[in-house]
Amino acid sequence: MILEKIETRTAHAGVIGLGYVGLPLMVAIASAGFRVTGIDICTQKIERLKQGISDVPDVANTALAPLITSRQIQVTTDFSVLQELDTVNICVPTPLRENRTPDMQFILAAVEQVAQYLHSEQLIVLESTTYPGTTEEFVLPMLTTHFSKNASPQTPEVGRDFYLAFSPERIEPGNSTYYMTNTPKIIGGITQCCTQVAQTFYSQFINKTHTVSSSRTAEMVKLLENTFRSVNIGLINEVALICDRMDLDVWEIVDAAATKPFGFMPFYPGPGLGGHCIPVDPHYLSWKAQKYQYHARFIELASEINSEMPKYVVEKISHALNLQRKPLNGSKLLILGVAYKKDIGDTRESPALEVIRLILDKKAEFVYHDPYVENLSLNSRETYHSETLTANLVQSADCVVILTDHGAIDYNWLVEHAQLIVDTRNATHGVQKGQEKIIKI
């Protein structure tokens, strides 16, 4: 019955969590012809979405608004709608606690709601990044225990009465080459039948799917992908520190190594890791490994190196100012870019925030410019506003610090007007004049 509804696209789909993952997913499902109901606990977000206003850069208002107007997409804060849905995708945040252990509160809250309204022939898919075993050991028992009293038979069986799978999100905000529908989807169900139902669903709106043997395998795939990036970024950040002491240009070295057509993949240094995935996900794997009496040394070493990069950047700023016979204390810094990566407005876990906190601790002054981030809050009491990038603003700064290499910035113009630049992203690599003003990490 569920397969027929999916294949005819008459199934009523649902998405819980309408952020950077859930909103693009909801639009992709609706664009394939399904009716979709999106659920989120943020009333302000729901009101904006009802007006066809997207707060996710990868979803344009022009794509969202017609689907809202036609009621192909409906959005709500009311979880009781779950009882009407044939499929449910859970796309909620999975942060870390202060001690770097998994914080499962959002998954717990979502699954509790799903369990309350779970019914026969319903497909549940967890997309939130998590540790191997979550779907089978955490989600499944909750669903089975709270299976609807109206369901039949009395003792529900996953893969027969309802279907449960894990399919990790692979969204990279701002990537215009690979997006929701053309990025292959990994799918692992609790049973083979669960995998088949989930694969049939995703194949309606994703170009290519790849099934794996279990939900645990699918969960591990996601952690491997992000741990791979974290470890390699940690490696190149350490190489950057070594090159700095040897007075070598790490950017030139990486570009030269990248000419090798095999056995090398270029990664680049930076002021630290940002975004939800790369700074967070490897700790889920490290935490789970401890349950098996294994110490994930590579993961923790990479995290240690990457987390120290903001301090290195501040040391670099201090050194650059010293060369100008200026102390960091009292200097005016212009921070260019506070988003965690170029050409997006996402500040989640952005290393720029830690750099700013450190320079404030050193009693430096700062203003910032970011074309994608209008307001920046470092804590509940202080909010800073993006300044208009003018020649006077650049000239008045004792040092310009490039923390995000947004493409909208004219770096030739910037170097021309700046007194001094610390470039953490190699954004000024193409600038011909004024290289003597530039210090790179």
FENLINJO-V860012 format. One line per field, one symbol per residue. phi: phi as a letter, one per 40 degrees, with the letter a starting at -180 (. if undefined). psi: psi as a letter, one per 20 degrees, with the letter a starting at -180 (. if undefined). burial: + if it has 24 or more other C-alpha atoms within 12 Angstrom, else -. Layout:
phi->???
psi->???
burial->???
//
This chain:
phi->.cccccccfccccbbbgbbcbccdcdcccccchccbbcbacccccccccccgbcbbdcbcdcccdcccccgcbbbabccccdccccbbbbbbcbcbcccgbcbccccdcccdccccbcbcgbbbbcbccacchdcccbcdcccccbddcccbccbcbcgbcabbabbccbcbdgcccbbdcbcdbcbbccbcccccccccccccbbcabbcbcaccccccdcccdccdcccccdcccccccccdccfbcccccccccccccagabcbbcacicagccccbddcccccccccbfbcccdcccccccccccdcccccccccccdccgbccdgcbbbcbgbccacgbbcbdfccdccccdcccccgcbabbbacbbcbbbcacbbbbbccccbccccccccacbcbbcccccccccccdcccabbbcbgccccccbgcccbbbc
psi->ghgggghikiqoqqppolbhghghggggghhiiqpppppqiohggggghhjkopjphioqhhhgghhggijhpqqrjoiiihiiqhqppolrqmaqrhjkqpojhhgggghggghhjprqkpppppippaqpiggghggghggghjpphiqpahoqppighrpprpopqkpopioigpaghjpqppporhrhhgggggggghihjphpqoqrhrhhghhhgghgghhgggghhgghhghghghghjlqohghgghghiipjqjpppqqraiaqrrhfgigghhgggghhhhklponggghggggghiihhhgghhggggghhhjlpqhoiqpqopopiqirqkrkojpkphhghgggghhhjkqqqrqpoiiohqpphaihppqqpqporhhgghiphppoohpmpiipohggghhiqgqpooijkhjhjpgpjhiippq.
burial->-++-++--++++++++++++++++++++++++++++++++----++--++-++++++++-+-+++-++--+++++++-+-++++++++++++++++-----+++-+++++++++++++++++++++++++++++++-+++-+++-+++-------+++++++++++++++++++----+++-+++++++++-++++++++++++++--+++++++++++++++++++++++++++++++++-------+++--+-----------+++++++++++++++++++++++---------+++++++++++++++++++++-++-----++--++++++++++++++++++++++++++-++----++++++++++--+---------++-+---++--++++++++++--+-+--+++++++++++++++------+-+++++
//
